[in-house]
Amino acid sequence: MRRGHDVRAAAAARLARALVLLLGLLGAWLAPAHADHAELRLGILAPRPLEVEERDWTPLLQALQRQMPGIGLRTRLLDYAALDAAVRARELDVIVTNPAHYVALRHTHGLSTALATLVRRRHGVESTAFGGTVLVRAESPLRRWQDLRGRRVGVPHDESLAGWHLQRHELRRRGVPEDDITWERIGLPQDNVVLALLEGRVEAAFVRDGVLEAMVAAGRVPPDRLRVLQRQDLPGYPVAVSTPLVPEWPVAVMSSVDDDTHRALTLALLHAHEDAALRTGPLAGFVPPQGYTAVERILRELRVRPFGVPQLTWRETLQVNAGPLALAGAGVLALLLFLLGLLHQKRRLRQALREQSRLLDELAITAKTFDSYQGVLITDAQGRIVRVNRAFETITGYGPDEAVGRTPGALLRSGRHDAAFYRTMWQALAEHGHWEGEIWNRRKDGAVYPEWLTISAVTDAVGKVRHYVAIFSDISWRKQAEAQIENLAFFDPLTGLANRRLLLDRLQQALRQARRNARWGAVLFLDLDFFKSINDTYGHDAGDAVLRIIGERIRAVLREQDTPGRLGGDEFLVLLPATFERRDDAALAAQTVADKLGTALRQPITHKDQTITLTLSIGIALYGDGAAGSVADGDATQLLKAADLAMYSVKQAGRNGVAFFDPEMEAAIRQRHQLQRDLAHAIEAGELRLYLQPQVDVRGRVVGAEALVRWQRADGTLVPPGAFIPLAEETGLILPLGDWVLQQATQLLRQWQGDAALAALRLSVNVSARQFRDPGFGERVQQALAQQGVAPGRLELEITESVFLEDLDHARATLQALDALGVSLALDDFGTGYSSLAYLAELPFDTIKIDQRFVARLGQHSRQDEAIITTIIALGRKLRMQVLAEGVETEQQENYLLSHGCHLLQGFRYGRPMPLEQFEALVHAQPRDPV
Ligand SMILES: Nc1nc2c(ncn2[C@@H]2O[C@H](COP(=O)(O)O[C@H]3[C@@H](O)[C@H](n4cnc5c(=O)[nH]c(N)nc54)O[C@@H]3COP(=O)(O)O)[C@@H](O)[C@H]2O)c(=O)[nH]1
């Protein structure tokens, strides 16, 4: 009897302890949520000088403060070490730092997931991503990642993502061993790394993108002294970059921040960009958090903090650790002996103290938990409520008198979940003794609300369930915040229409549906004509108002199943779902919708006494079951591009109309993509050839040549430059291509120096506008000449008038620099563009080339062309420039040109562009001038 009583008493005591412990653990988890956050302590990583950081951050912090007037912000700008220390000491609530540092802090100090991602503004362009650059001196022979082998490379800091990790990751991807590179840790700010490169202390510098451009803009680095290795000019991205991009800096909070403050801060961050003070300046606000898993993956692969020790080379490991390792070894041994002795003595005493302190803790925690802001209810084994806490009453509205004795189901069930839901819950409780999840319950006042609920079964010594403990929190606010964030992430805040992200998602779905159901649909790309002038004339407020009204009108015209969206600026999109059996029906429907949109959107808009009338251009692309005439086999981006292209054709045809994308356009796009890929390969694979076309003087003697590039594909076919030069210009491939031509031409001039017949010839190369504008161009010309030891006057650069269109001052400065080098300068295709006499007289050209179109029409009794030619010749002579006529094919043209004083001639009459050997043979065959 006595023994039975003891067993029961022991079981009851164990049950009570288990309950106390369970509540204790929950309490410990909940306790920080009570921290008072009328003031938030914000720590921001500041790798640059404090005054610069302060200048950049102040407007954003003030805007943030205005968004949450009830919560004070106390900000500290800290370097890496200080930020680490402050996090360790729990002196901060909110942290803004680089993504790599954030990942490390999240792992080591339980930082939250990102609340938002920073938006930077550079050169007027906003971006939520950034990357790393590899800088080299302009004259450096380094061109590719592989070239960094055996070089001395400067880096700013071990924690720097875009000045260290990203570039190392690229090197790793390309199989370049780190041990082959000598690393110089220069320190922060990153400007110092650039200066080290300029001073010749290192041969390459790893820095964040934009650092170079900022230093050039501040006049701290001459524009053409440095070059970005493996440079990528990403469309719409404001600065040059060498590595892939990663999301901008995240904002995260420490676990001490309570839920209300967390929510207020998230909303404030996401609304900060609305503040007028942020329309300019380097920091533009925040967007919903971007994904940081790619950054985490990079850090894992590099095995750097927090995923391992930094990867030191063997050399570095030995150098750095030899002394400390020996000392540490001895120290550890001594410490171990000492501790062993101590441990032995203290073990028993500690055990006793621990047990006592645990019981005290449990008591304190239980009390606290039951007082928690989370609702707690305890039932008996039959599910009848035996106890509730104060928060239960606050959340549900039911006091203990009303709750005790009833079941939670009878009291709170909302009716939103079916029987299967509760069955699964009870099953989990029976099998695992635990269930947690989201559930909708009903308050006493009838309102239905979401809660996060955890239920645990409490069992006795023999495993029988005695109680169920349920702990829950009202997550209504989180749902609202999520909805709001989702709204921001997927909808355009100005018009409320779907944004680009959502549109692309819907397009993807529509394409899948079209394929699955063998149906047709359409996409309409709308662009307002001359919208910019509305902003310019009436101001941005009026522009915004117009866009809002346009959004409303689009919505009004469409049926429910259609998706309208705004891509940005004045571009809208309408997606008609794939419901049509035939392509023609989809086309007809799209045309009808386009007509309706046209009529609705062209109606005058009244804004503050102003009447604004707009027209619009609409491009339509059909998508369907993969048959010809659709872009169904492509992806959403392609479909969007197709509609954009069709819209563009309307613009080109004079705007204010509708056009369909047709399959020929699509085929042309595909071909272009293929060509672009092939061309990039052709440059590396050495498939380019230099052909030469003779230039003759008035006596018909060859005095020079124009170098014209050809692309000889692997199968031997020769691609003419007209088929790839424009594409190369558009894609930036013209830069490596132009460099190749320059290298070949100067090499050729050097070879010719040893041949009396060829030594005096001048060689012309074409310089594209993009190449000419490239900051390092002048220096590359100088280097090419110096490397080959060629007299600059032998090289002629042919430049077209288009280079003066964008920035005459810059073009003038570049021409003057080239002229100072001593190279000869020719103005190509003169007469076709914007031939302004004013600049012709002031710019240092040596030769004017009359465009072949005028020459071709000579002899066709075109008085106008004859007048143009004679005027150009007279002008050239007057300005003491040589005049060369291009495209001379007939004797008649030759006679006309010579009789009017043209100095030089070029054209099929004297030879087509030809391989080098043929050209040299031609020159050798002509009689030598008597010396
Ligand atoms: N940036 C670079 N552009 C280059 C380079 N190499 C060529 N090009 C440009 O490509 C365009 C087409 O060149 P191509 O097909 O070689 O045509 C040249 C001549 O073949 C042609 N020509 C010369 N004489 C005659 C003639 O009597 N009749 C006739 N129908 N055509 C003739 O003219 C082209 C040379 O033009 P231009 O450059 O204006 O002197 C062309 O625009 C090239 O500029 C390159 O390396 N870089």
Ligand as a Chemical Component Dictionary entry (heavy atoms), coordinates in Angstrom:
data_LIG
# 
_chem_comp.id                   LIG 
_chem_comp.type                 NON-POLYMER 
_chem_comp.pdbx_formal_charge   0 
_chem_comp.three_letter_code    LIG 
# 
loop_
_chem_comp_atom.comp_id 
_chem_comp_atom.atom_id 
_chem_comp_atom.alt_atom_id 
_chem_comp_atom.type_symbol 
_chem_comp_atom.charge 
_chem_comp_atom.model_Cartn_x 
_chem_comp_atom.model_Cartn_y 
_chem_comp_atom.model_Cartn_z 
_chem_comp_atom.pdbx_ordinal 
LIG N1  N1  N 0 34.098 49.095 -86.931  1  
LIG C1  C1  C 0 34.507 48.369 -87.973  2  
LIG N2  N2  N 0 33.759 48.339 -89.078  3  
LIG C2  C2  C 0 34.172 47.607 -90.117  4  
LIG C3  C3  C 0 35.345 46.864 -90.066  5  
LIG N3  N3  N 0 35.484 46.219 -91.260  6  
LIG C4  C4  C 0 34.433 46.554 -92.001  7  
LIG N4  N4  N 0 33.642 47.386 -91.323  8  
LIG C5  C5  C 0 32.432 48.043 -91.760  9  
LIG O1  O1  O 0 31.553 47.117 -92.325  10 
LIG C6  C6  C 0 30.823 47.738 -93.368  11 
LIG C7  C7  C 0 30.831 46.892 -94.610  12 
LIG O2  O2  O 0 32.159 46.656 -95.030  13 
LIG P1  P1  P 0 32.514 45.868 -96.362  14 
LIG O3  O3  O 0 31.443 44.880 -96.652  15 
LIG O4  O4  O 0 33.903 45.420 -96.249  16 
LIG O5  O5  O 0 32.379 46.990 -97.437  17 
LIG C8  C8  C 0 33.439 47.866 -97.671  18 
LIG C9  C9  C 0 33.890 47.757 -99.121  19 
LIG O6  O6  O 0 33.897 46.431 -99.553  20 
LIG C10 C10 C 0 32.847 48.566 -99.843  21 
LIG N5  N5  N 0 33.327 49.066 -101.100 22 
LIG C11 C11 C 0 34.553 49.535 -101.383 23 
LIG N6  N6  N 0 34.622 49.884 -102.707 24 
LIG C12 C12 C 0 33.429 49.661 -103.259 25 
LIG C13 C13 C 0 32.887 49.851 -104.559 26 
LIG O7  O7  O 0 33.541 50.291 -105.481 27 
LIG N7  N7  N 0 31.584 49.506 -104.727 28 
LIG C14 C14 C 0 30.840 48.978 -103.707 29 
LIG N8  N8  N 0 29.566 48.661 -103.957 30 
LIG N9  N9  N 0 31.333 48.812 -102.480 31 
LIG C15 C15 C 0 32.608 49.131 -102.226 32 
LIG O8  O8  O 0 32.614 49.664 -98.963  33 
LIG C16 C16 C 0 32.849 49.261 -97.589  34 
LIG C17 C17 C 0 33.828 50.211 -96.973  35 
LIG O9  O9  O 0 33.093 51.240 -96.454  36 
LIG P2  P2  P 0 33.734 52.321 -95.478  37 
LIG O10 O10 O 0 34.055 51.653 -94.185  38 
LIG O11 O11 O 0 32.668 53.333 -95.327  39 
LIG O12 O12 O 0 34.961 52.822 -96.103  40 
LIG C18 C18 C 0 31.450 49.082 -93.635  41 
LIG O13 O13 O 0 30.633 50.095 -93.126  42 
LIG C19 C19 C 0 32.712 49.040 -92.883  43 
LIG O14 O14 O 0 33.027 50.301 -92.338  44 
LIG C20 C20 C 0 36.145 46.925 -88.884  45 
LIG O15 O15 O 0 37.212 46.336 -88.774  46 
LIG N10 N10 N 0 35.673 47.703 -87.860  47 
# 
loop_
_chem_comp_bond.comp_id 
_chem_comp_bond.atom_id_1 
_chem_comp_bond.atom_id_2 
_chem_comp_bond.value_order 
_chem_comp_bond.pdbx_ordinal 
LIG N1  C1  SING 1  
LIG C1  N2  DOUB 2  
LIG C1  N10 SING 3  
LIG N2  C2  SING 4  
LIG C2  C3  DOUB 5  
LIG C2  N4  SING 6  
LIG C3  N3  SING 7  
LIG C3  C20 SING 8  
LIG N3  C4  DOUB 9  
LIG C4  N4  SING 10 
LIG N4  C5  SING 11 
LIG C5  O1  SING 12 
LIG C5  C19 SING 13 
LIG O1  C6  SING 14 
LIG C6  C7  SING 15 
LIG C6  C18 SING 16 
LIG C7  O2  SING 17 
LIG O2  P1  SING 18 
LIG P1  O3  DOUB 19 
LIG P1  O4  SING 20 
LIG P1  O5  SING 21 
LIG O5  C8  SING 22 
LIG C8  C9  SING 23 
LIG C8  C16 SING 24 
LIG C9  O6  SING 25 
LIG C9  C10 SING 26 
LIG C10 N5  SING 27 
LIG C10 O8  SING 28 
LIG N5  C11 SING 29 
LIG N5  C15 SING 30 
LIG C11 N6  DOUB 31 
LIG N6  C12 SING 32 
LIG C12 C13 SING 33 
LIG C12 C15 DOUB 34 
LIG C13 O7  DOUB 35 
LIG C13 N7  SING 36 
LIG N7  C14 SING 37 
LIG C14 N8  SING 38 
LIG C14 N9  DOUB 39 
LIG N9  C15 SING 40 
LIG O8  C16 SING 41 
LIG C16 C17 SING 42 
LIG C17 O9  SING 43 
LIG O9  P2  SING 44 
LIG P2  O10 DOUB 45 
LIG P2  O11 SING 46 
LIG P2  O12 SING 47 
LIG C18 O13 SING 48 
LIG C18 C19 SING 49 
LIG C19 O14 SING 50 
LIG C20 O15 DOUB 51 
LIG C20 N10 SING 52 
# 
